[in-house]
Each structure stands twice: as C-alpha cells, then as structure tokens.
Amino acid sequence: MPAPTPEAQERVDRSSGARKILVTGAAGFLGRRVTRQLAAAGHQFGTTSLSTGIDLTKKEDTLDLFERTKPEVVLNCAAYVGGIQFGYKHHAEIFRNNLLMTINLLEAAAATKVRRIVNPIANCAYPGAATFFREDEFWDGPLHESVMTYGFVRKASWIGAWAYAQQFGLDVLNLVFSNMYGPQDHFDEERSHALGALIMKFATAKRLGQPEVVVWGSGTPVREWLHIDDGAEAMIRGMYVPRTTDLINIGVGKGISVLEMAQLIKAAVGYEGQIVLDKTKPDGAPYKTVDGSRGKRLFGWSPSRDFREGIRETVRWYLESGLGEGQRP
C-alpha cells in the first residue's frame, strides 16, 4: 500500500486522528501483516499482544494499556481462533476469551476517547445456509454448528460496537473478511483452515513419496479466499473512510472450487501423485462468496491480489520456513 502524500496524511490526521495507532494482536497472522504495511507506509504505531505480556481478557490490563498509550486509532487484530478442529475442541475458551477481549477493548476505548476502532469480523458470522453474503442478510438465519461459537462472538462484537456507538458515541468500523490465507499463516492440524491444511498435506506427501492425497468431499464447493495482505490493507484503509455503524464486506464475489484449489496447491508444491476425492465426507454449502459492493463504494478499493500467485507465494513461504520438516518458523 503506497504511503499517502504529506498533504493527504495531514488532512487524514486532522479528520480521523490517525496520529497515534495501536495494533492489538500484533503477533498474530493478521497483526503481523498490518504492522508490516504500516511500517512500509511510514506510520508511527504501537503494538500489543499476549506474547508481550498484555492480556486483553483482563479488564485492568486493557484499561492500563489504553491509559498509558492513549491511542487515537485501534486496529484490532486480536482474536482467539483456529480451524474447525480447534473450534470443536475449544468452544468455551473461544466464547470466553473473545467476548472478554471485545468488552474490555470497547470499555477502554470509550473511557480513553479513542477516535476509531477498525474491527474485523469473520464471514462465518453469516447464517449457515447463506451462499452469497450480503450485509442486509446478516441476521437471516442460524449459524452453522461447526462455527457456532466463534461466529456468535464475532456477531456480538458488532452488537457491542453498535451499543457503544449509541451510548458513548464510539466509532467502530466493522469489516467482514472471508477466510484469509498467505505467508505466516498457522500451519498445524488444529489451527489451519482448509487451504493451509491442503498445503501441509501436499508438502508432506511429496516429502514422503506418498502416491496420493485425499481431499474431503466432491471437490465442487466454491469458496472465496482473501489474501492476508488485502485484509491488512483493508484494515489500514479503514482508518480513513467515513464513519458508519453498518457492516462492510471486504470481498469480490468470486471464489474457487475445492478441487481447483487443490490442483493449484499440488502444482505449486511440485507434487506428482494423485488427488483422491473422498465423497463420503461432507461438502458443506455448495457456494460461499462475499458481496463486496458496499465496501468497494465506501473504500474506492477492493481486494486485488491474484489468488494463483497468492497460492504460490504461500507455498514458497511454507517450504522455506521449514514447517514442512517439523521446524518452527
């Protein structure tokens, strides 16, 4: 993301208070890419994460942080989340930790007069039966059981934002993201989403000389993926757009089938075995993409990173990191 001109930045700083930025969850997948882009654009910012000793599930820690640093804009990348297996194993922690972080951040932001919070919401907060996610259909049905807990707490973050806007005038911009992928993602059995899990499968099969890789389902379901750097760019651009309490989807309304994605990953890894579809496993919804038209109008921008190149980039990072050999990055 190019740095704004000094004149544009001065106007932005006066209008949105983007002079003192705090990135929460800065050591996480999204947080690391947000801080990277902020630094590249010449922004001054502070960071916090659980790894630095600040526990946002604790009210006193959170309020003390905000009182000490006095941020004007908060880019909230803090979350307790993983893949489907992680969700099934940690329902209670997902519920507790994410709700506490949401409440404490809103309380601290209201108490210290934060000008804006940019808050990402995963698209699993949409109804389980939805196929093309439109903001005005956010409440049109129950969540899918596999993401019931995390989907609910992300819905609750929007409700909290609305409530604090009504009572305290707090400005929270809520951006809905598709599943994100890219370099520095989580790559383990519990934390990975489907794309990361497939990268691990193909890399392992190549290393061990396995003749086939099993992909669950028919391979026909279509999913939309968001490159992590597009997500990070949306977070940063979110500091400057007009105030609104409405949800804003970040997406392009276009996805890729599971089988085609597996074939792209296979080619990027250089695996020469076979893909075997296990049709006894469930497919889930046949089609899930995001209507990003509202976001495009508001931002004058939409995600643009090429998915095929994004896959190649992610595979390169995974292989070069040593994760495929059981090493830590």
C-alpha positions, 0 to 999 in steps of 0.5 A, a space after each residue: 500500500 503506497 504511503 499517502 502524500 504529506 498533504 493527504 496524511 495531514 488532512 487524514 490526521 486532522 479528520 480521523 486522528 490517525 496520529 497515534 495507532 495501536 495494533 492489538 494482536 500484533 503477533 498474530 497472522 493478521 497483526 503481523 501483516 498490518 504492522 508490516 504495511 504500516 511500517 512500509 507506509 511510514 506510520 508511527 504505531 504501537 503494538 500489543 499482544 499476549 506474547 508481550 505480556 498484555 492480556 486483553 481478557 483482563 479488564 485492568 490490563 486493557 484499561 492500563 494499556 489504553 491509559 498509558 498509550 492513549 491511542 487515537 486509532 485501534 486496529 484490532 487484530 486480536 482474536 482467539 481462533 483456529 480451524 474447525 478442529 480447534 473450534 470443536 475442541 475449544 468452544 468455551 475458551 473461544 466464547 470466553 476469551 473473545 467476548 472478554 477481549 471485545 468488552 474490555 477493548 470497547 470499555 477502554 476505548 470509550 473511557 480513553 476517547 479513542 477516535 476509531 476502532 477498525 474491527 474485523 469480523 469473520 464471514 462465518 458470522 453469516 447464517 449457515 445456509 447463506 451462499 452469497 453474503 450480503 450485509 442486509 442478510 446478516 441476521 437471516 438465519 442460524 449459524 452453522 454448528 461447526 462455527 457456532 461459537 466463534 461466529 456468535 462472538 464475532 456477531 456480538 462484537 458488532 452488537 457491542 460496537 453498535 451499543 457503544 456507538 449509541 451510548 458513548 458515541 464510539 466509532 467502530 468500523 466493522 469489516 467482514 473478511 472471508 477466510 484469509 490465507 498467505 505467508 505466516 499463516 498457522 500451519 498445524 492440524 488444529 489451527 489451519 483452515 482448509 487451504 493451509 491444511 491442503 498445503 501441509 498435506 501436499 508438502 508432506 506427501 511429496 516429502 514422503 513419496 506418498 502416491 496420493 492425497 485425499 481431499 474431503 468431499 466432491 471437490 465442487 464447493 466454491 469458496 472465496 479466499 482473501 489474501 492476508 495482505 488485502 485484509 491488512 490493507 483493508 484494515 489500514 484503509 479503514 482508518 480513513 473512510 467515513 464513519 458508519 455503524 453498518 457492516 462492510 464486506 471486504 470481498 469480490 464475489 468470486 471464489 474457487 472450487 475445492 478441487 481447483 484449489 487443490 490442483 493449484 496447491 499440488 502444482 505449486 508444491 511440485 507434487 506428482 501423485 494423485 488427488 483422491 476425492 473422498 465423497 463420503 465426507 461432507 461438502 458443506 454449502 455448495 457456494 460461499 462468496 462475499 458481496 463486496 459492493 458496499 465496501 468497494 463504494 465506501 473504500 474506492 478499493 477492493 481486494 486485488 491480489 491474484 489468488 494463483 500467485 497468492 497460492 504460490 507465494 504461500 507455498 514458497 513461504 511454507 517450504 522455506 520456513 521449514 514447517 514442512 520438516 517439523 521446524 518452527 518458523 
